[in-house]
Amino acid sequence: MKIEWEQRVRVAESAPLSLVAACCQAAEGVPLPLAAHVVVTDDAEIRALNARTRGVDRATDVLSFPTVNYPAGKTARGCEKRLRAEYDPELGACLLGDIVISYPRALEQAAEYGHSARRELCYLLAHGLFHLMGYDHMDPDEQKEMRAMEEKALGMAGIARGEGPASVTDAELLALARLAMENSYSPYSHYAVGAALLSADGRVFQGCNIENASFGLTNCAERTALFKAVSEGARDFTAIAIASNGSAPYPCGACRQALNEFAPGLRVLVTWGEGEVDETTLPALLPHGFGPRDLPD
């Protein structure tokens, strides 16, 4: 998902907001390219906007303004035609709408609920995005459904409340790989690749291929995801999904060896073309692989 950010206040926290947005889209199961405009502002601006648009003269934490008018009981996954009607050629995606987040309120609520400002910002973004995709919380059943989707996406992004590893399906992991592919920098080969690496604790790490004019310095999507994961403390992995805009993107020899360092039994999912999918394992791709266990103590 493409997010057009507009920061009108200084935000001190570093939060994986782009990953949260991708996880929201994957959890909803929308294959179309999506985009949203997100403003992070102060209480005064969001109060004025709340009064002007809703007739409520007070500051709030987040406001959402969807472009799509969803039929009753429908969300984005069941409204492809309506989403396509919001396609913006400049963005190259279907614009879901606008989200406005109050940074001071995020800080206050983080302190009130006893978690980090990082988690609160991620939650408010997820909350706003699911509003843009047709969810609401006007009655208890709607609220329960929306909250489950929010926690699902946050768990995939590693921002869960701590109830245990998030449950990420193969379809969701493949969707995250396809979304990661959108960020590929491949001006020389034009072979775009995205990867989504699932850690044992339920976190997902995305990566894309990044080419270089000095061709040997190109980095594959699988290693981009792996290096991000390891740099954030992850060491155990259960599956990786890899997507391409060309032929089946089985990992190259260097990526197989790099993955073998941490996950010799890794499941490998690949997708290409019009939804083609194959599944294999790292041992099948790298038989008799050499790893840390083969070195002397």
Backbone as CSV, one residue per row, in Angstrom:
resi,resn,N_x,N_y,N_z,CA_x,CA_y,CA_z,C_x,C_y,C_z
1,MET,0.849,-1.193,0.000,0.000,0.000,0.000,0.888,1.247,0.000
2,LYS,0.542,2.193,-0.842,1.277,3.444,-0.893,0.657,4.446,0.082
3,ILE,1.487,4.998,0.945,1.019,6.004,1.885,1.657,7.343,1.534
4,GLU,0.829,8.348,1.300,1.286,9.714,1.089,1.291,10.402,2.452
5,TRP,2.490,10.588,3.021,2.617,11.129,4.377,2.687,12.650,4.350
6,GLU,2.034,13.258,5.346,2.162,14.695,5.560,2.301,14.916,7.066
7,GLN,3.505,15.255,7.508,3.802,15.423,8.928,3.811,16.905,9.252
8,ARG,2.832,17.351,10.029,2.732,18.773,10.369,3.242,19.071,11.774
9,VAL,3.638,18.034,12.498,4.289,18.181,13.795,5.508,17.276,13.804
10,ARG,6.435,17.547,14.687,7.620,16.717,14.800,7.263,15.442,15.563
11,VAL,7.556,14.294,14.966,7.275,13.001,15.584,8.599,12.381,16.004
12,ALA,8.746,12.140,17.310,10.018,11.651,17.835,10.174,10.145,17.653
13,GLU,9.070,9.399,17.685,9.138,7.944,17.644,9.360,7.422,16.229
14,SER,10.073,6.321,16.142,10.213,5.599,14.883,9.283,4.401,14.922
15,ALA,8.351,4.339,13.991,7.354,3.268,13.984,7.255,2.691,12.573
16,PRO,7.040,1.374,12.457,6.967,0.728,11.134,5.613,0.935,10.465
17,LEU,5.287,2.189,10.186,3.946,2.516,9.700,3.683,1.975,8.297
18,SER,4.695,1.992,7.436,4.496,1.460,6.088,4.219,-0.042,6.132
19,LEU,4.920,-0.745,7.026,4.670,-2.178,7.181,3.271,-2.433,7.723
20,VAL,2.841,-1.629,8.684,1.482,-1.768,9.224,0.454,-1.596,8.109
21,ALA,0.655,-0.605,7.250,-0.281,-0.381,6.142,-0.327,-1.595,5.221
22,ALA,0.844,-2.153,4.900,0.880,-3.349,4.047,0.177,-4.517,4.722
23,CYS,0.364,-4.661,6.027,-0.283,-5.761,6.748,-1.796,-5.580,6.807
24,CYS,-2.262,-4.344,6.898,-3.713,-4.092,6.856,-4.284,-4.550,5.515
25,GLN,-3.608,-4.212,4.437,-4.087,-4.623,3.115,-4.041,-6.136,2.966
26,ALA,-2.970,-6.765,3.428,-2.861,-8.222,3.332,-3.938,-8.907,4.162
27,ALA,-4.201,-8.390,5.354,-5.235,-8.980,6.210,-6.611,-8.864,5.566
28,GLU,-6.862,-7.750,4.867,-8.150,-7.569,4.198,-8.232,-8.402,2.925
29,GLY,-7.090,-8.715,2.334,-7.083,-9.572,1.150,-7.469,-8.875,-0.129
30,VAL,-7.008,-7.630,-0.302,-7.283,-6.879,-1.527,-6.051,-6.939,-2.424
31,PRO,-6.147,-7.519,-3.620,-4.966,-7.642,-4.488,-4.658,-6.383,-5.289
32,LEU,-5.578,-5.436,-5.360,-5.363,-4.215,-6.135,-4.337,-3.314,-5.461
33,PRO,-3.627,-2.484,-6.220,-2.758,-1.491,-5.594,-3.616,-0.440,-4.892
34,LEU,-3.311,-0.180,-3.633,-4.084,0.762,-2.829,-3.184,1.894,-2.343
35,ALA,-3.815,3.024,-2.008,-3.082,4.165,-1.479,-3.967,4.919,-0.500
36,ALA,-3.328,5.673,0.379,-4.048,6.526,1.322,-3.189,7.734,1.632
37,HIS,-3.840,8.831,1.981,-3.157,10.065,2.387,-3.280,10.174,3.900
38,VAL,-2.143,10.317,4.590,-2.134,10.346,6.050,-1.469,11.627,6.530
39,VAL,-2.172,12.356,7.387,-1.659,13.586,7.992,-1.469,13.341,9.484
40,VAL,-0.303,13.683,10.003,-0.050,13.652,11.446,0.040,15.098,11.905
41,THR,-0.840,15.486,12.838,-0.969,16.891,13.203,-1.122,17.061,14.709
42,ASP,-1.584,18.258,15.125,-1.743,18.545,16.551,-3.223,18.572,16.932
43,ASP,-3.491,18.774,18.222,-4.868,18.767,18.711,-5.699,19.908,18.126
44,ALA,-5.084,21.063,17.951,-5.850,22.215,17.458,-6.398,21.958,16.066
45,GLU,-5.559,21.415,15.183,-6.013,21.185,13.819,-7.058,20.079,13.754
46,ILE,-6.850,19.002,14.501,-7.824,17.911,14.417,-9.143,18.311,15.092
47,ARG,-9.065,19.173,16.108,-10.298,19.677,16.727,-11.097,20.513,15.731
48,ALA,-10.411,21.408,15.025,-11.107,22.235,14.037,-11.706,21.365,12.932
49,LEU,-10.976,20.349,12.500,-11.475,19.464,11.452,-12.652,18.645,11.955
50,ASN,-12.585,18.196,13.200,-13.675,17.422,13.798,-14.941,18.268,13.889
51,ALA,-14.775,19.533,14.254,-15.938,20.431,14.354,-16.533,20.707,12.981
52,ARG,-15.663,20.906,11.992,-16.130,21.256,10.651,-16.810,20.083,9.943
53,THR,-16.294,18.873,10.145,-16.807,17.733,9.378,-17.822,16.880,10.134
54,ARG,-17.750,16.902,11.478,-18.638,16.041,12.266,-19.493,16.805,13.262
55,GLY,-19.254,18.108,13.382,-20.014,18.898,14.338,-19.667,18.615,15.781
56,VAL,-18.461,18.081,16.015,-18.012,17.744,17.368,-16.829,18.650,17.696
57,ASP,-17.019,19.579,18.616,-16.004,20.595,18.888,-15.036,20.119,19.978
58,ARG,-14.261,19.105,19.666,-13.203,18.647,20.571,-12.167,17.863,19.769
59,ALA,-10.988,17.775,20.341,-9.925,17.004,19.698,-10.232,15.514,19.812
60,THR,-9.755,14.751,18.859,-9.907,13.296,18.887,-8.589,12.688,18.436
61,ASP,-8.501,11.361,18.497,-7.220,10.724,18.168,-7.024,10.536,16.672
62,VAL,-8.067,10.136,15.949,-7.923,9.867,14.519,-9.250,10.108,13.811
63,LEU,-9.175,10.666,12.618,-10.340,10.860,11.757,-10.047,10.196,10.413
64,SER,-11.086,9.589,9.842,-10.941,8.909,8.553,-12.005,9.410,7.589
65,PHE,-11.586,9.607,6.330,-12.493,10.102,5.302,-12.366,9.215,4.066
66,PRO,-13.182,8.158,3.976,-13.069,7.222,2.850,-13.595,7.815,1.547
67,THR,-12.981,7.414,0.446,-13.470,7.815,-0.870,-14.564,6.884,-1.358
68,VAL,-14.581,5.653,-0.853,-15.509,4.631,-1.333,-16.735,4.577,-0.431
69,ASN,-17.911,4.555,-1.042,-19.158,4.374,-0.311,-19.511,2.886,-0.373
70,TYR,-19.192,2.146,0.690,-19.384,0.699,0.689,-20.842,0.338,0.972
71,PRO,-21.390,-0.652,0.271,-22.741,-1.128,0.591,-22.778,-1.723,1.999
72,ALA,-23.934,-1.751,2.594,-24.082,-2.302,3.940,-23.566,-3.740,3.983
73,GLY,-22.758,-4.020,4.979,-22.235,-5.375,5.157,-21.037,-5.711,4.291
74,LYS,-20.571,-4.771,3.466,-19.440,-5.029,2.570,-18.218,-4.238,3.020
75,THR,-17.036,-4.816,2.786,-15.787,-4.111,3.006,-14.983,-4.148,1.710
76,ALA,-13.773,-3.643,1.751,-12.986,-3.473,0.529,-12.798,-4.768,-0.249
77,ARG,-12.635,-5.892,0.451,-12.358,-7.148,-0.260,-13.494,-7.559,-1.187
78,GLY,-14.699,-7.076,-0.935,-15.838,-7.441,-1.766,-16.316,-6.331,-2.672
79,CYS,-15.490,-5.293,-2.847,-15.937,-4.129,-3.626,-14.879,-3.697,-4.634
80,GLU,-14.375,-4.643,-5.419,-13.308,-4.338,-6.367,-13.720,-3.266,-7.372
81,LYS,-14.942,-3.334,-7.867,-15.389,-2.361,-8.869,-15.380,-0.948,-8.290
82,ARG,-15.838,-0.815,-7.045,-15.869,0.508,-6.427,-14.457,1.016,-6.145
83,LEU,-13.566,0.112,-5.770,-12.176,0.511,-5.553,-11.533,0.979,-6.857
84,ARG,-11.786,0.242,-7.937,-11.199,0.597,-9.236,-11.671,1.982,-9.691
85,ALA,-12.865,2.357,-9.286,-13.384,3.678,-9.660,-12.584,4.807,-9.016
86,GLU,-11.814,4.487,-7.967,-11.003,5.490,-7.279,-9.540,5.428,-7.700
87,TYR,-9.266,4.793,-8.833,-7.882,4.678,-9.296,-7.317,6.057,-9.629
88,ASP,-6.131,6.344,-9.080,-5.446,7.610,-9.321,-4.201,7.314,-10.158
89,PRO,-4.164,7.738,-11.411,-3.032,7.408,-12.276,-1.710,7.985,-11.790
90,GLU,-1.750,9.109,-11.078,-0.505,9.680,-10.557,0.079,8.807,-9.444
91,LEU,-0.786,8.231,-8.639,-0.333,7.340,-7.574,-0.097,5.918,-8.084
92,GLY,-0.760,5.574,-9.185,-0.698,4.207,-9.672,-1.420,3.251,-8.747
93,ALA,-2.459,3.744,-8.064,-3.171,2.940,-7.064,-4.574,3.493,-6.870
94,CYS,-5.417,2.693,-6.246,-6.784,3.099,-5.914,-6.747,3.843,-4.582
95,LEU,-7.161,5.098,-4.579,-7.076,5.932,-3.379,-8.224,5.606,-2.430
96,LEU,-7.880,5.130,-1.235,-8.886,4.766,-0.240,-9.460,5.979,0.470
97,GLY,-8.657,7.037,0.610,-9.141,8.223,1.295,-8.060,8.857,2.149
98,ASP,-8.496,9.628,3.146,-7.596,10.419,3.987,-7.731,10.008,5.452
99,ILE,-6.612,10.057,6.164,-6.567,9.796,7.603,-5.835,10.965,8.254
100,VAL,-6.370,11.450,9.371,-5.717,12.503,10.146,-5.519,11.981,11.563
101,ILE,-4.269,12.019,12.047,-3.919,11.501,13.367,-3.383,12.638,14.225
102,SER,-3.869,12.722,15.465,-3.349,13.702,16.415,-2.174,13.077,17.167
103,TYR,-0.996,13.652,16.971,0.183,13.133,17.662,0.117,13.342,19.182
104,PRO,-0.319,14.523,19.669,-0.444,14.678,21.123,-1.400,13.668,21.752
105,ARG,-2.516,13.386,21.069,-3.462,12.396,21.606,-2.848,11.006,21.610
106,ALA,-2.050,10.686,20.584,-1.372,9.388,20.552,-0.458,9.236,21.761
107,LEU,0.265,10.285,22.111,1.150,10.238,23.281,0.349,10.078,24.570
108,GLU,-0.749,10.811,24.689,-1.586,10.720,25.888,-2.175,9.322,26.045
109,GLN,-2.678,8.763,24.948,-3.316,7.445,25.022,-2.294,6.343,25.270
110,ALA,-1.096,6.499,24.744,-0.047,5.521,25.020,0.239,5.468,26.512
111,ALA,0.334,6.646,27.144,0.579,6.695,28.587,-0.612,6.125,29.358
112,GLU,-1.816,6.437,28.897,-3.025,5.960,29.577,-3.152,4.447,29.524
113,TYR,-2.842,3.851,28.372,-3.016,2.413,28.191,-1.773,1.604,28.571
114,GLY,-0.694,2.299,28.913,0.492,1.606,29.386,1.300,0.910,28.307
115,HIS,1.265,1.441,27.077,2.134,0.901,26.043,2.880,2.044,25.361
116,SER,3.704,1.713,24.390,4.573,2.708,23.771,3.805,3.614,22.815
117,ALA,4.364,4.809,22.603,3.810,5.700,21.585,3.930,5.063,20.205
118,ARG,4.960,4.249,20.019,5.156,3.528,18.754,3.962,2.639,18.454
119,ARG,3.531,1.858,19.459,2.372,0.994,19.248,1.106,1.814,19.015
120,GLU,0.954,2.906,19.764,-0.264,3.705,19.622,-0.369,4.320,18.233
121,LEU,0.738,4.816,17.697,0.719,5.370,16.342,0.363,4.293,15.320
122,CYS,0.940,3.102,15.500,0.622,1.995,14.592,-0.844,1.609,14.695
123,TYR,-1.366,1.578,15.924,-2.779,1.233,16.111,-3.687,2.269,15.447
124,LEU,-3.402,3.548,15.647,-4.260,4.587,15.072,-4.235,4.540,13.545
125,LEU,-3.066,4.240,12.967,-3.015,4.099,11.515,-3.858,2.910,11.063
126,ALA,-3.698,1.764,11.734,-4.490,0.577,11.373,-5.984,0.856,11.528
127,HIS,-6.342,1.516,12.623,-7.752,1.852,12.862,-8.292,2.709,11.716
128,GLY,-7.515,3.719,11.340,-7.951,4.583,10.253,-8.052,3.857,8.927
129,LEU,-7.088,3.003,8.638,-7.105,2.276,7.366,-8.286,1.316,7.277
130,PHE,-8.618,0.657,8.367,-9.769,-0.251,8.307,-11.075,0.524,8.178
131,HIS,-11.136,1.731,8.724,-12.286,2.587,8.431,-12.358,2.865,6.927
132,LEU,-11.213,3.176,6.320,-11.196,3.454,4.881,-11.577,2.234,4.061
133,MET,-11.423,1.052,4.629,-11.777,-0.181,3.919,-13.155,-0.702,4.301
134,GLY,-13.953,0.140,4.980,-15.358,-0.186,5.179,-15.747,-0.711,6.540
135,TYR,-14.836,-0.743,7.486,-15.155,-1.248,8.827,-15.624,-0.107,9.720
136,ASP,-16.415,-0.482,10.736,-16.902,0.510,11.688,-17.059,-0.163,13.052
137,HIS,-17.409,0.629,14.060,-17.541,0.092,15.418,-18.758,0.695,16.115
138,MET,-19.850,0.849,15.352,-21.059,1.459,15.895,-21.862,0.511,16.770
139,ASP,-21.725,-0.801,16.543,-22.391,-1.767,17.414,-21.364,-2.816,17.845
140,PRO,-21.662,-3.610,18.894,-20.671,-4.534,19.455,-20.115,-5.540,18.449
141,ASP,-20.945,-6.055,17.552,-20.459,-7.034,16.576,-19.492,-6.390,15.584
142,GLU,-19.850,-5.191,15.101,-18.956,-4.471,14.190,-17.635,-4.149,14.879
143,GLN,-17.736,-3.710,16.131,-16.530,-3.356,16.881,-15.618,-4.567,17.062
144,LYS,-16.205,-5.711,17.367,-15.424,-6.934,17.553,-14.704,-7.331,16.271
145,GLU,-15.418,-7.239,15.137,-14.816,-7.593,13.853,-13.682,-6.643,13.499
146,MET,-13.920,-5.343,13.695,-12.897,-4.361,13.360,-11.672,-4.522,14.245
147,ARG,-11.882,-4.733,15.539,-10.762,-4.892,16.455,-9.949,-6.138,16.122
148,ALA,-10.622,-7.210,15.716,-9.901,-8.432,15.337,-9.018,-8.185,14.117
149,MET,-9.512,-7.410,13.151,-8.715,-7.101,11.966,-7.522,-6.218,12.332
150,GLU,-7.751,-5.240,13.210,-6.660,-4.375,13.648,-5.555,-5.181,14.319
151,GLU,-5.931,-6.046,15.247,-4.936,-6.830,15.977,-4.252,-7.844,15.070
152,LYS,-4.984,-8.350,14.086,-4.379,-9.255,13.111,-3.257,-8.547,12.358
153,ALA,-3.548,-7.360,11.840,-2.547,-6.610,11.081,-1.383,-6.196,11.959
154,LEU,-1.665,-5.727,13.171,-0.598,-5.307,14.072,0.281,-6.491,14.480
155,GLY,-0.333,-7.640,14.663,0.443,-8.840,14.991,1.378,-9.222,13.863
156,MET,0.887,-9.136,12.629,1.728,-9.434,11.466,2.915,-8.485,11.388
157,ALA,2.706,-7.245,11.835,3.764,-6.237,11.783,4.660,-6.260,13.017
158,GLY,4.375,-7.167,13.948,5.193,-7.263,15.153,4.842,-6.243,16.208
159,ILE,3.596,-5.730,16.179,3.156,-4.718,17.154,2.013,-5.291,17.993
160,ALA,2.018,-6.598,18.210,0.936,-7.233,18.953,1.004,-6.870,20.432
161,ARG,-0.088,-7.138,21.141,-0.146,-6.839,22.568,0.626,-7.850,23.406
162,GLY,1.091,-8.940,22.803,1.879,-9.905,23.544,1.135,-11.172,23.902
163,GLU,0.037,-11.469,23.187,-0.713,-12.687,23.472,-0.106,-13.912,22.797
164,GLY,1.058,-13.786,22.206,1.678,-14.904,21.488,1.878,-14.546,20.036
165,PRO,2.519,-15.437,19.262,2.797,-15.149,17.864,1.524,-14.915,17.054
166,ALA,1.606,-13.986,16.115,0.485,-13.771,15.206,0.344,-14.970,14.285
167,SER,-0.883,-15.247,13.877,-1.137,-16.329,12.937,-1.211,-15.740,11.536
168,VAL,-0.164,-15.991,10.752,-0.093,-15.445,9.398,-0.282,-16.587,8.408
169,THR,-1.290,-16.492,7.555,-1.559,-17.546,6.592,-0.608,-17.438,5.405
170,ASP,-0.516,-18.518,4.641,0.307,-18.485,3.431,-0.186,-17.415,2.466
171,ALA,-1.503,-17.284,2.342,-2.064,-16.283,1.428,-1.666,-14.881,1.843
172,GLU,-1.668,-14.607,3.157,-1.283,-13.285,3.645,0.211,-13.039,3.432
173,LEU,1.022,-14.071,3.642,2.464,-13.914,3.442,2.768,-13.655,1.966
174,LEU,2.086,-14.360,1.080,2.261,-14.125,-0.353,1.811,-12.718,-0.740
175,ALA,0.712,-12.264,-0.140,0.233,-10.910,-0.426,1.252,-9.864,0.010
176,LEU,1.894,-10.080,1.156,2.904,-9.141,1.632,4.135,-9.150,0.734
177,ALA,4.466,-10.309,0.168,5.576,-10.363,-0.788,5.236,-9.575,-2.051
178,ARG,4.000,-9.707,-2.521,3.589,-8.958,-3.720,3.624,-7.453,-3.453
179,LEU,3.202,-7.049,-2.246,3.233,-5.630,-1.911,4.672,-5.125,-1.809
180,ALA,5.558,-5.953,-1.262,6.968,-5.567,-1.173,7.571,-5.375,-2.556
181,MET,7.102,-6.158,-3.518,7.604,-6.061,-4.889,7.372,-4.671,-5.476
182,GLU,6.354,-3.968,-5.011,6.045,-2.637,-5.541,7.182,-1.651,-5.277
183,ASN,8.030,-1.932,-4.273,9.134,-1.035,-3.939,10.440,-1.434,-4.608
184,SER,10.402,-2.444,-5.461,11.619,-2.913,-6.123,12.319,-1.793,-6.881
185,TYR,13.650,-1.767,-6.749,14.475,-0.861,-7.551,15.235,-1.732,-8.541
186,SER,14.682,-1.883,-9.729,15.257,-2.804,-10.721,15.282,-2.167,-12.106
187,PRO,15.983,-1.021,-12.254,15.983,-0.319,-13.543,16.809,-1.019,-14.616
188,TYR,17.616,-2.002,-14.249,18.499,-2.641,-15.218,17.915,-3.965,-15.727
189,SER,17.463,-4.802,-14.816,16.887,-6.086,-15.236,15.396,-5.977,-15.520
190,HIS,14.724,-4.992,-14.882,13.258,-4.862,-14.936,12.573,-6.101,-14.377
191,TYR,13.307,-6.865,-13.577,12.764,-8.069,-12.928,12.539,-7.709,-11.454
192,ALA,11.318,-7.310,-11.140,10.986,-6.866,-9.787,10.681,-8.071,-8.901
193,VAL,11.231,-8.041,-7.694,11.030,-9.140,-6.743,10.710,-8.552,-5.375
194,GLY,9.779,-9.179,-4.670,9.467,-8.827,-3.286,9.491,-10.070,-2.436
195,ALA,9.847,-9.917,-1.171,9.897,-11.058,-0.257,9.251,-10.685,1.066
196,ALA,8.672,-11.675,1.719,8.107,-11.505,3.063,8.573,-12.696,3.894
197,LEU,9.365,-12.409,4.902,9.985,-13.439,5.742,9.258,-13.508,7.075
198,LEU,8.767,-14.691,7.429,7.987,-14.895,8.656,8.884,-15.433,9.755
199,SER,8.976,-14.702,10.857,9.779,-15.150,11.991,8.948,-16.059,12.885
200,ALA,9.638,-16.802,13.743,8.953,-17.749,14.620,8.048,-17.045,15.622
201,ASP,8.321,-15.762,15.907,7.473,-15.029,16.843,6.303,-14.324,16.161
202,GLY,6.106,-14.590,14.857,4.945,-14.061,14.147,5.173,-12.771,13.413
203,ARG,6.336,-12.157,13.573,6.615,-10.919,12.850,6.918,-11.215,11.383
204,VAL,6.592,-10.267,10.528,6.887,-10.379,9.103,7.836,-9.252,8.706
205,PHE,8.851,-9.599,7.931,9.824,-8.622,7.455,9.807,-8.636,5.932
206,GLN,9.557,-7.464,5.338,9.492,-7.356,3.890,10.824,-6.904,3.310
207,GLY,11.058,-7.262,2.056,12.236,-6.804,1.348,11.982,-6.813,-0.147
208,CYS,12.759,-6.036,-0.885,12.671,-6.028,-2.337,14.084,-6.074,-2.903
209,ASN,14.186,-6.395,-4.182,15.508,-6.362,-4.799,15.916,-4.926,-5.080
210,ILE,17.211,-4.642,-4.849,17.754,-3.292,-5.014,18.976,-3.414,-5.907
211,GLU,18.838,-2.979,-7.149,19.928,-3.118,-8.112,20.889,-1.939,-8.032
212,ASN,22.047,-2.104,-8.662,23.090,-1.093,-8.629,23.776,-1.042,-9.985
213,ALA,24.224,0.145,-10.364,24.923,0.277,-11.639,26.178,-0.596,-11.683
214,SER,26.770,-0.831,-10.523,27.828,-1.835,-10.391,27.121,-3.143,-10.060
215,PHE,26.799,-3.912,-11.092,25.831,-4.998,-10.969,26.093,-5.939,-9.796
216,GLY,27.355,-6.173,-9.470,27.667,-7.109,-8.398,27.213,-6.649,-7.028
217,LEU,26.868,-5.375,-6.885,26.408,-4.842,-5.594,24.897,-4.940,-5.432
218,THR,24.214,-5.497,-6.414,22.759,-5.692,-6.316,22.428,-6.608,-5.151
219,ASN,21.355,-6.272,-4.440,20.913,-7.116,-3.316,19.544,-7.698,-3.626
220,CYS,19.416,-8.992,-3.403,18.151,-9.681,-3.683,17.110,-9.377,-2.616
221,ALA,15.852,-9.571,-2.967,14.754,-9.307,-2.041,14.836,-10.176,-0.795
222,GLU,15.218,-11.448,-0.974,15.275,-12.370,0.161,16.292,-11.920,1.195
223,ARG,17.462,-11.469,0.712,18.486,-11.024,1.659,18.132,-9.662,2.264
224,THR,17.465,-8.808,1.499,16.998,-7.547,2.090,16.085,-7.833,3.275
225,ALA,15.117,-8.743,3.095,14.205,-9.098,4.183,14.961,-9.738,5.343
226,LEU,15.885,-10.639,5.020,16.650,-11.338,6.060,17.503,-10.369,6.867
227,PHE,18.190,-9.463,6.193,19.067,-8.532,6.900,18.254,-7.584,7.774
228,LYS,17.088,-7.165,7.289,16.207,-6.330,8.115,15.799,-7.088,9.373
229,ALA,15.429,-8.347,9.197,14.963,-9.151,10.328,16.057,-9.342,11.367
230,VAL,17.232,-9.734,10.904,18.329,-9.981,11.831,18.733,-8.689,12.540
231,SER,18.713,-7.562,11.816,19.083,-6.280,12.426,18.086,-5.840,13.472
232,GLU,16.873,-6.421,13.470,15.863,-6.093,14.469,15.714,-7.195,15.507
233,GLY,16.683,-8.105,15.554,16.725,-9.082,16.633,16.118,-10.434,16.343
234,ALA,15.541,-10.639,15.173,14.960,-11.939,14.836,16.062,-12.913,14.413
235,ARG,15.938,-14.160,14.839,16.936,-15.168,14.496,16.316,-16.475,13.991
236,ASP,15.052,-16.695,14.312,14.384,-17.939,13.920,13.266,-17.632,12.940
237,PHE,13.222,-18.401,11.840,12.254,-18.132,10.778,11.583,-19.429,10.337
238,THR,10.316,-19.316,9.951,9.553,-20.502,9.581,9.197,-20.562,8.098
239,ALA,9.058,-19.402,7.449,8.654,-19.411,6.036,9.056,-18.113,5.370
240,ILE,9.245,-18.180,4.069,9.460,-16.981,3.263,8.603,-17.082,2.015
241,ALA,7.980,-15.956,1.646,7.235,-15.873,0.393,7.986,-14.913,-0.525
242,ILE,8.070,-15.277,-1.810,8.809,-14.487,-2.786,7.915,-14.283,-4.006
243,ALA,7.804,-13.034,-4.449,6.940,-12.704,-5.590,7.751,-11.990,-6.660
244,SER,7.393,-12.211,-7.924,8.075,-11.502,-9.012,7.081,-11.106,-10.085
245,ASN,7.522,-10.178,-10.947,6.721,-9.765,-12.090,7.094,-10.537,-13.348
246,GLY,7.955,-11.554,-13.177,8.388,-12.350,-14.327,8.211,-13.831,-14.077
247,SER,9.279,-14.581,-14.274,9.221,-16.030,-14.081,9.260,-16.373,-12.597
248,ALA,9.106,-17.650,-12.287,9.080,-18.103,-10.895,10.358,-17.672,-10.168
249,PRO,10.233,-16.953,-9.054,11.400,-16.358,-8.397,12.014,-17.238,-7.306
250,TYR,12.460,-18.419,-7.683,13.160,-19.240,-6.693,14.439,-18.521,-6.278
251,PRO,14.813,-18.579,-5.006,15.986,-17.819,-4.546,17.283,-18.282,-5.206
252,CYS,18.192,-17.329,-5.421,19.493,-17.644,-6.010,20.355,-18.388,-4.985
253,GLY,21.508,-18.851,-5.421,22.377,-19.615,-4.530,22.819,-18.831,-3.316
254,ALA,23.156,-17.539,-3.515,23.593,-16.724,-2.385,22.484,-16.566,-1.352
255,CYS,21.258,-16.363,-1.805,20.135,-16.223,-0.878,19.855,-17.534,-0.153
256,ARG,19.977,-18.651,-0.854,19.772,-19.951,-0.214,20.777,-20.139,0.919
257,GLN,22.028,-19.779,0.657,23.055,-19.922,1.679,22.810,-18.973,2.848
258,ALA,22.431,-17.728,2.557,22.166,-16.760,3.628,21.003,-17.210,4.501
259,LEU,19.930,-17.708,3.888,18.781,-18.190,4.653,19.128,-19.426,5.461
260,ASN,19.982,-20.268,4.918,20.382,-21.497,5.598,21.119,-21.216,6.902
261,GLU,21.746,-20.063,7.001,22.457,-19.684,8.227,21.527,-19.665,9.431
262,PHE,20.269,-19.245,9.206,19.326,-19.059,10.308,18.155,-20.032,10.285
263,ALA,17.797,-20.557,9.125,16.570,-21.363,9.015,16.760,-22.510,8.036
264,PRO,17.543,-23.515,8.404,17.824,-24.605,7.457,16.600,-25.414,7.051
265,GLY,15.521,-25.324,7.822,14.311,-26.065,7.473,13.211,-25.199,6.905
266,LEU,13.553,-24.021,6.405,12.589,-22.998,5.990,11.642,-23.485,4.889
267,ARG,10.344,-23.152,5.022,9.385,-23.330,3.934,9.538,-22.169,2.965
268,VAL,9.458,-22.442,1.665,9.641,-21.419,0.642,8.423,-21.404,-0.273
269,LEU,7.749,-20.248,-0.338,6.600,-20.052,-1.212,6.993,-19.071,-2.304
270,VAL,6.670,-19.370,-3.547,6.963,-18.444,-4.640,5.685,-18.191,-5.439
271,THR,5.559,-16.961,-5.926,4.386,-16.608,-6.725,4.812,-15.694,-7.868
272,TRP,4.159,-15.842,-9.002,4.497,-15.077,-10.205,3.305,-15.119,-11.155
273,GLY,3.382,-14.372,-12.224,2.329,-14.410,-13.250,0.965,-14.068,-12.695
274,GLU,-0.023,-14.727,-13.193,-1.409,-14.498,-12.789,-1.762,-15.380,-11.602
275,GLY,-1.111,-15.144,-10.493,-1.430,-15.889,-9.278,-0.843,-17.278,-9.199
276,GLU,0.167,-17.574,-10.029,0.828,-18.877,-9.935,1.561,-18.978,-8.604
277,VAL,1.489,-20.133,-7.960,2.124,-20.344,-6.654,2.763,-21.723,-6.617
278,ASP,3.941,-21.789,-6.043,4.591,-23.072,-5.804,5.156,-23.055,-4.391
279,GLU,5.299,-24.237,-3.826,5.844,-24.360,-2.478,6.950,-25.397,-2.477
280,THR,8.018,-25.096,-1.778,9.114,-26.041,-1.617,9.751,-25.783,-0.261
281,THR,10.937,-26.311,-0.040,11.643,-26.094,1.215,13.087,-25.730,0.916
282,LEU,13.740,-25.130,1.880,15.145,-24.793,1.693,16.015,-26.052,1.550
283,PRO,15.760,-27.130,2.309,16.561,-28.337,2.087,16.445,-28.891,0.668
284,ALA,15.269,-28.737,0.055,15.113,-29.203,-1.320,15.888,-28.320,-2.296
285,LEU,15.972,-27.017,-1.983,16.680,-26.082,-2.848,18.190,-26.081,-2.597
286,LEU,18.581,-26.476,-1.373,19.999,-26.467,-0.999,20.338,-27.771,-0.285
287,PRO,20.345,-28.883,-1.017,20.649,-30.156,-0.373,22.070,-30.173,0.186
288,HIS,22.207,-30.789,1.341,23.521,-30.889,2.001,24.114,-29.502,2.252
289,GLY,23.253,-28.554,2.594,23.708,-27.190,2.822,24.698,-27.084,3.973
290,PHE,25.630,-26.170,3.840,26.652,-25.944,4.865,26.213,-24.796,5.756
291,GLY,26.251,-25.016,7.083,25.809,-23.984,8.006,26.581,-24.003,9.296
292,PRO,26.164,-23.238,10.285,26.877,-23.134,11.550,27.092,-24.476,12.239
293,ARG,26.143,-25.388,12.069,26.263,-26.695,12.736,27.411,-27.514,12.176
294,ASP,27.899,-27.160,10.996,28.980,-27.912,10.368,30.361,-27.426,10.784
295,LEU,30.416,-26.323,11.516,31.701,-25.802,11.956,32.112,-26.430,13.283
296,PRO,33.394,-26.598,13.556,33.841,-27.157,14.830,33.522,-26.203,15.971
297,ASP,33.322,-26.749,17.136,33.029,-25.921,18.314,34.241,-25.040,18.659
